[in-house]
Amino acid sequence: MLYIFDWDGTLSDSTGTIVTAMQRAAEDLGWQRPERDDVRNIIGLGLPEALRVLYPEIDAATAERLRALYSEHFLAIDQAEPAQFYPRVMDSLEALRQEGHQLAVATGKSRRGLDRVLTRLKLDGYFHASRCADETASKPDPQMLHELLLQFGTQASQAVMVGDTEYDMEMARRAEMPRIAVSYGAHTAERLHPYEPALCMDCFSEILAWQR
């Protein structure tokens, strides 16, 4: 079985870092800081797409300034207080590996950002494959899932997408792939249930009891 995981809000408890970094970036431009829920709503999208949703009228030059400021703040916060995995994530991933399953990541992070955090966590090479928003289409476009399926030579029915946002669920639905939601991430369980996930987990370890 191929397990494909979102990163922020699913494996990593980094939603607070994302919110604070975006709020500080907006303040650097002299803007009112965006509401916490408004930032949480865009988590999971690629950064360019996220900025267009958060600030629909933003021009290209200002968007680039905001992107750079956000990245600077995110890196500074993450270096000072690195985001940790949610409870039971690492031991559950290891159990899946021991069962012989393949593990992949499909994330709205940039390749540079994902590689940096994997190196910090000493997880280089731990996942069998990954796709990032800046090297393929952003969620909810299913392209990154299609690419992973092609890489592993497997069918959508033999894979599952695990995520915390509507973008994860919609991406998997478009790919006709089973999906598992988590209730503790950026989007509430009430927002995820309409996408008919096979399971909605309150704790990551519940994935081990999922009947495949």
C-alpha positions in Angstrom: 0.0 0.0 0.0 1.2 3.5 -0.8 0.6 6.0 2.0 0.8 9.6 0.8 1.0 12.2 3.6 0.5 16.0 3.6 3.1 17.6 5.8 2.0 20.8 7.6 -1.0 20.2 9.9 -0.9 16.4 9.3 2.6 15.2 10.3 4.1 18.4 11.5 2.5 20.7 14.2 3.5 23.8 12.2 0.3 25.6 11.6 1.1 28.1 14.4 4.4 28.9 12.8 2.7 29.5 9.4 0.1 31.8 10.9 2.6 33.9 12.9 5.0 34.1 9.9 2.2 35.4 7.6 1.0 37.9 10.2 4.5 39.3 10.7 5.1 39.5 7.0 1.9 41.5 6.5 2.8 43.8 9.3 6.2 44.4 7.7 4.3 45.8 4.7 2.3 48.1 7.0 -0.9 46.0 6.6 -3.3 44.9 9.3 -2.4 41.4 10.3 -4.6 38.7 8.8 -6.9 36.8 11.1 -5.7 33.5 12.3 -8.5 31.5 10.7 -7.9 33.3 7.3 -4.3 32.1 7.3 -5.3 28.6 8.5 -7.7 28.5 5.5 -4.8 28.7 3.0 -2.5 26.2 4.6 -1.9 23.4 2.1 -1.8 25.5 -1.0 1.4 26.4 -2.7 2.7 29.8 -1.4 1.9 31.8 -4.6 -1.6 30.3 -4.7 -2.1 30.9 -1.0 -1.2 34.6 -1.3 -3.7 35.0 -4.1 -6.4 33.6 -2.0 -5.5 35.6 1.1 -5.0 38.9 -0.9 -6.9 38.6 -4.2 -6.0 42.1 -5.3 -2.3 41.9 -4.7 0.0 42.7 -7.7 2.9 40.5 -8.7 5.7 42.7 -7.2 4.0 43.0 -3.9 3.2 39.3 -3.8 6.9 38.6 -4.3 7.8 40.9 -1.4 5.3 39.3 0.8 6.5 35.8 -0.2 10.1 36.7 0.7 9.1 38.3 4.0 7.0 35.3 4.9 9.8 32.9 4.1 12.2 34.9 6.2 9.9 34.9 9.2 9.0 31.2 8.8 12.7 30.3 8.8 13.5 32.5 11.8 10.6 31.1 13.9 11.3 27.5 12.9 15.0 27.8 13.7 14.3 29.3 17.1 11.5 26.8 18.0 11.4 24.0 15.4 8.0 22.5 14.7 7.6 19.0 16.1 5.6 16.0 14.9 2.2 15.5 16.3 1.9 12.8 18.9 2.4 9.2 17.7 3.5 10.3 14.2 7.0 8.9 14.1 6.2 5.5 15.8 3.2 5.1 13.5 5.2 5.8 10.4 7.8 3.3 11.5 5.1 0.7 12.1 3.8 1.2 8.6 7.3 0.9 7.2 7.8 -2.3 9.1 4.6 -3.7 7.6 6.2 -3.2 4.2 4.1 -0.2 3.1 5.6 2.6 1.0 5.5 6.2 2.3 5.4 9.4 0.4 4.8 13.1 1.0 2.6 15.5 -1.1 3.0 19.0 0.3 2.3 22.6 -0.4 5.8 23.3 0.9 8.6 24.2 -1.5 11.2 21.6 -2.3 13.8 23.7 -0.5 11.6 23.9 2.6 10.8 20.2 2.7 14.4 19.2 2.2 15.5 21.6 4.9 13.1 20.2 7.5 13.8 16.6 6.6 17.5 17.3 7.0 16.9 18.9 10.4 14.9 15.9 11.5 17.5 13.5 10.2 14.9 12.0 7.9 16.7 12.4 4.6 15.7 9.3 2.5 13.1 8.1 5.0 10.2 8.7 2.7 10.3 6.7 -0.5 9.2 9.7 -2.6 7.8 13.3 -2.3 6.3 16.0 -4.4 6.3 19.7 -3.5 4.1 22.5 -4.8 6.9 24.4 -6.6 7.8 21.4 -8.8 4.3 20.4 -9.8 0.7 21.8 -9.7 -0.5 23.1 -6.3 -3.3 21.3 -4.5 -6.2 20.6 -5.1 -4.9 19.8 -8.6 -4.3 16.0 -8.5 -1.1 16.2 -10.6 1.3 15.5 -7.7 -0.7 12.3 -6.9 -0.7 11.2 -10.5 3.1 11.7 -10.6 3.6 9.6 -7.4 1.3 6.8 -8.7 3.3 6.8 -11.9 6.6 6.7 -10.0 5.5 3.8 -7.9 3.7 2.0 -10.7 0.5 1.6 -8.7 -3.1 2.4 -9.0 -5.1 5.0 -7.1 -7.1 2.2 -5.4 -3.8 0.9 -3.9 -2.9 4.2 -2.4 -4.3 6.6 0.2 -3.9 10.3 0.8 -3.7 11.5 4.4 -4.3 15.2 5.0 -5.8 17.9 7.2 -7.3 20.3 4.6 -10.1 20.5 2.0 -7.3 20.8 -0.6 -5.9 17.4 0.4 -9.3 15.8 0.3 -10.3 17.4 -3.0 -7.0 16.5 -4.6 -7.5 12.9 -3.6 -11.1 12.9 -4.8 -10.1 14.2 -8.2 -7.5 11.4 -8.4 -10.2 8.9 -7.3 -8.0 7.9 -4.4 -9.1 6.8 -0.9 -8.5 9.5 1.7 -7.9 9.8 5.4 -8.5 13.0 7.2 -7.1 14.3 10.5 -9.2 16.4 12.8 -6.4 18.3 14.5 -4.9 20.3 11.6 -5.7 23.5 9.8 -9.3 22.7 8.7 -12.0 21.4 11.1 -13.4 17.9 10.8 -16.7 19.4 9.8 -15.1 20.8 6.7 -13.5 17.5 5.8 -16.4 15.1 6.3 -18.2 16.2 3.1 -15.3 14.7 1.1 -16.2 11.3 2.5 -12.8 10.3 4.0 -12.5 6.6 4.9 -11.4 7.6 8.3 -11.1 10.9 10.3 -8.4 10.6 12.9 -8.2 12.5 16.2 -4.8 10.9 16.8 -2.3 9.9 14.1 -1.9 6.4 15.5 -5.5 5.5 14.5 -4.1 5.0 11.0 -2.6 1.6 12.2 -6.1 0.2 12.9 -7.5 1.3 9.5 -8.9 -1.7 7.6 -7.2 -1.6 4.2 
